[in-house]
Amino acid sequence: MRLLSVNLAQSIWTCSIFELNPKGKSLYPLIPFLIGLYKFRRFPSESQLPDYSKGIKFEDGDFKNSEGNIINITLTIHTNGFVVDTRSSTKDSDAFLAEMLTQLSKDFDLPNYEQIIRAKNYVSNLYVTTDKSLELINPRLKEISKYLSDTFSYPFEIASIHFWPDETGNRPRFIFERVLNVPFVEKKYYSSAALQTNQHLELLNKFEEILSAS
């Protein structure tokens, strides 16, 4: 499985904003502080009252990762935590949050973030390519593809496979499917999983091994 591009590497750190600021300090200076530190090009106006319920969004910022590369970041602050989007990896998204919250703790005399973060969740959306066909899962499924191809006079094949949890509600799913409006011959696939980027790639490689053994 070869990675073509990272569409989204999202880290979601859950906590209470009120526990991060237990004494109710004015955090209005936080806006220009973050803008100056990470060079956000789009950000809330300092004259606006913060509405954490809708999310306070800082977009198109710069963050230097551990490899020395400058990556683009988007930060959204909610009452129940922080969401960071990058197109590099969830490792970088996590690193940004750790650095930012450490800096806020230092400059604004706030509690250590490690004491208040309750959970870390992820969204990974990737574009990949592979020579393996989903029809390898069961070669007899080609009979269905052939029937449809013969009926409509253009090619059909299995285009997606989804793994869902046996629960209702918004639970993590694993999706692997053809990229929409791209010819089969280009062998391009989209995959989404609630995993860190490296785990997602590991899962996709395992999936490709299974197809290879079919």
PyMOL commands that set and color helices and strands:
alter all, ss='L'
color gray80, all
select helices_A, chain A and resi 17-20+30-38+90-108+113-115+134-137+139-152+184-186+197-213
alter helices_A, ss='H'
color red, helices_A
select strands_A, chain A and resi 2-14+56-64+70-78+81-86+119-129+160-163+174-178+188-193
alter strands_A, ss='S'
color yellow, strands_A
deselect
rebuild
show_as cartoon
